[in-house]
Amino acid sequence: MAKKKVKKLKLKTHRGAAKRFKITSTGKILRMHSGKRHLLGTKRSNRMRRLKKLKLVHHADAKNVHKMLPYG
């Protein structure tokens, strides 16, 4: 009796996470800053410049993000 080879299931990417995070070539996860949607007139230009840049996800949260992006 020949054994059937069981295929391993593909994991689904969390689409919300795929839109919010970017994985670098070294495996670090980048995220955007919050606070750039409204009430922009009260925010200083140097603050807005800081908010434009990407930031690394904290290492405590990185494990969960990697689970949501299995093929990142």
Helices and strands as residue ranges (DSSP letters): H 15-20, E 22-23, E 29-31, G 40-42, H 45-52, E 55-56, H 59-68
